[in-house]
Amino acid sequence: MGSGKTTVGKYVAKSLNHEFLDSDQIIEERAGANISWIFDVEGEEGFRNREEAIIDELTLKRGIVLSTGGGAILRKESRERLRHRGLVIYLKASAEQILKRTAKDKKRPLLQTKNREQAVKDLISKRDPLYQEIADITITTGNGKISDVTQEILLQIRAIEEESESKT
């Protein structure tokens, strides 16, 4: 969360002439409620069930750039679908960057705690190995320009495509 998935994803999608989809946005649209409400009523388990179903559906599409929620990789089934049905890009951000980017955000249920810093560190500790497990490309986001991050992603995508073509 707070790594720039949505912002960077939109730029990458535009550059590739692909449709941009955000799994959290689609969950909210279909539920008719925001994620915080879903967490409140159904708990994290209920939200993750919805998320897993959406990821299963969306990863079958072609010509898209999909931004998932930060916890989408917690379910093994979702990790497998992401890994085997597409190219996975992990935008890695430091705890400090995440805290700064989410400081005024009241919509993130997992950060509605007294010790946000510890919550972020715990999330990173739990999730980073899972992201690393499935990522084809890892980009460390910092205070750089969105255009620079986008260009780095596009360069790495092209390199992977060229390598794949040379093997056939």
C-alpha positions as CSV (number, residue, x, y, z in Angstrom):
1,M,0.0,0.0,0.0
2,G,1.2,3.5,-0.8
3,S,3.8,2.2,-3.2
4,G,2.2,3.9,-6.2
5,K,0.5,0.9,-7.8
6,T,-2.5,2.8,-9.1
7,T,-0.6,5.9,-10.3
8,V,2.2,4.0,-12.0
9,G,-0.2,1.3,-13.3
10,K,-2.2,4.0,-15.1
11,Y,1.0,5.3,-16.8
12,V,2.2,1.9,-17.8
13,A,-1.2,0.9,-19.2
14,K,-1.3,4.1,-21.2
15,S,2.2,3.5,-22.5
16,L,1.3,-0.1,-23.6
17,N,-2.1,0.9,-24.9
18,H,-3.7,-1.4,-22.4
19,E,-6.8,-1.1,-20.2
20,F,-6.0,-0.2,-16.6
21,L,-8.0,-2.1,-13.9
22,D,-7.8,-1.7,-10.2
23,S,-9.1,-4.8,-8.2
24,D,-10.0,-2.7,-5.1
25,Q,-12.0,-0.3,-7.2
26,I,-13.9,-3.2,-8.9
27,I,-14.6,-4.8,-5.5
28,E,-16.0,-1.5,-4.2
29,E,-18.2,-1.1,-7.3
30,R,-19.6,-4.6,-7.2
31,A,-20.2,-4.5,-3.4
32,G,-21.7,-1.0,-3.5
33,A,-19.5,-0.2,-0.5
34,N,-16.0,0.9,0.2
35,I,-13.3,-1.4,1.4
36,S,-13.4,-0.1,5.0
37,W,-17.1,-1.0,5.2
38,I,-16.4,-4.4,3.8
39,F,-13.7,-4.9,6.5
40,D,-16.1,-3.7,9.2
41,V,-19.0,-5.9,8.2
42,E,-17.2,-9.0,6.7
43,G,-13.8,-8.8,8.3
44,E,-10.5,-9.2,6.5
45,E,-11.5,-12.8,5.6
46,G,-14.6,-11.7,3.8
47,F,-12.7,-9.0,1.9
48,R,-10.0,-11.5,0.9
49,N,-12.7,-13.9,-0.4
50,R,-14.0,-11.1,-2.6
51,E,-10.5,-10.1,-3.7
52,E,-9.5,-13.7,-4.6
53,A,-12.6,-14.1,-6.8
54,I,-11.9,-10.8,-8.6
55,I,-8.3,-11.7,-9.2
56,D,-9.3,-15.0,-10.6
57,E,-11.7,-13.2,-13.0
58,L,-9.4,-10.4,-14.0
59,T,-6.2,-12.4,-14.5
60,L,-8.0,-14.2,-17.3
61,K,-8.2,-11.0,-19.3
62,R,-5.6,-10.0,-21.9
63,G,-4.3,-6.5,-22.8
64,I,-4.7,-5.1,-19.2
65,V,-2.6,-3.7,-16.5
66,L,-4.0,-4.8,-13.2
67,S,-3.4,-3.0,-9.9
68,T,-4.2,-5.2,-6.9
69,G,-4.5,-4.3,-3.3
70,G,-1.4,-4.6,-1.2
71,G,-2.6,-7.8,0.5
72,A,-3.7,-9.6,-2.6
73,I,-0.6,-11.8,-2.4
74,L,-1.6,-13.2,1.0
75,R,-3.7,-15.9,-0.6
76,K,-1.8,-18.7,-2.3
77,E,-4.4,-19.1,-5.0
78,S,-4.1,-15.4,-5.9
79,R,-0.3,-15.5,-6.0
80,E,-0.5,-18.5,-8.3
81,R,-3.0,-16.8,-10.6
82,L,-1.0,-13.6,-10.8
83,R,2.3,-15.5,-11.4
84,H,1.0,-17.9,-14.0
85,R,-1.4,-15.6,-15.9
86,G,0.6,-12.4,-16.3
87,L,3.8,-10.5,-15.6
88,V,4.1,-9.4,-12.0
89,I,5.6,-6.1,-11.1
90,Y,6.4,-5.4,-7.5
91,L,6.7,-1.7,-6.6
92,K,8.7,-1.8,-3.4
93,A,8.5,1.1,-1.0
94,S,10.2,1.7,2.4
95,A,8.2,1.9,5.6
96,E,9.0,5.6,5.8
97,Q,7.7,6.2,2.2
98,I,4.5,4.3,2.9
99,L,3.9,6.2,6.1
100,K,4.4,9.5,4.4
101,R,2.2,8.6,1.4
102,T,-0.7,7.3,3.6
103,A,-0.4,9.7,6.5
104,K,-3.8,11.4,5.9
105,D,-5.5,8.4,4.4
106,K,-8.3,7.1,6.6
107,K,-9.6,4.5,4.1
108,R,-7.0,1.9,4.8
109,P,-8.4,-0.5,7.5
110,L,-5.1,-2.1,8.3
111,L,-3.6,1.2,9.2
112,Q,-6.4,2.3,11.6
113,T,-4.3,1.7,14.6
114,K,-2.4,3.7,17.2
115,N,1.0,2.6,16.0
116,R,0.8,3.0,12.2
117,E,4.6,2.7,11.9
118,Q,4.7,-0.7,13.5
119,A,1.6,-1.8,11.5
120,V,3.4,-0.8,8.3
121,K,6.6,-2.6,9.3
122,D,4.6,-5.7,10.2
123,L,2.8,-5.7,6.8
124,I,6.1,-5.3,5.0
125,S,7.7,-8.1,7.0
126,K,4.8,-10.4,6.2
127,R,4.3,-9.5,2.6
128,D,7.7,-8.7,1.1
129,P,8.8,-12.4,0.8
130,L,5.5,-13.2,-0.9
131,Y,6.0,-10.3,-3.4
132,Q,9.5,-11.5,-4.0
133,E,8.3,-15.0,-4.6
134,I,6.1,-14.0,-7.6
135,A,7.6,-10.9,-9.0
136,D,9.0,-10.9,-12.5
137,I,10.2,-7.3,-12.0
138,T,10.9,-5.5,-8.8
139,I,11.2,-1.7,-8.8
140,T,12.1,0.3,-5.7
141,T,10.0,3.4,-5.6
142,G,11.4,6.4,-3.9
143,N,11.0,10.1,-4.3
144,G,11.7,9.8,-8.1
145,K,9.4,10.9,-10.9
146,I,6.5,8.6,-11.9
147,S,7.8,8.9,-15.5
148,D,11.1,7.5,-14.5
149,V,9.5,4.5,-12.7
150,T,7.3,4.0,-15.7
151,Q,10.2,4.0,-18.1
152,E,12.2,1.5,-16.0
153,I,9.2,-0.8,-15.9
154,L,8.7,-0.5,-19.7
155,L,12.5,-1.2,-20.3
156,Q,12.3,-4.4,-18.1
157,I,9.1,-5.6,-19.8
158,R,10.8,-5.2,-23.2
159,A,13.8,-7.1,-22.0
160,I,11.6,-10.0,-20.8
161,E,9.7,-10.0,-24.1
162,E,12.9,-10.0,-26.1
163,E,14.3,-12.8,-24.0
164,S,11.1,-14.8,-24.4
165,E,11.1,-14.3,-28.2
166,S,14.7,-15.4,-28.5
167,K,13.9,-18.7,-26.9
168,T,11.2,-19.5,-29.5
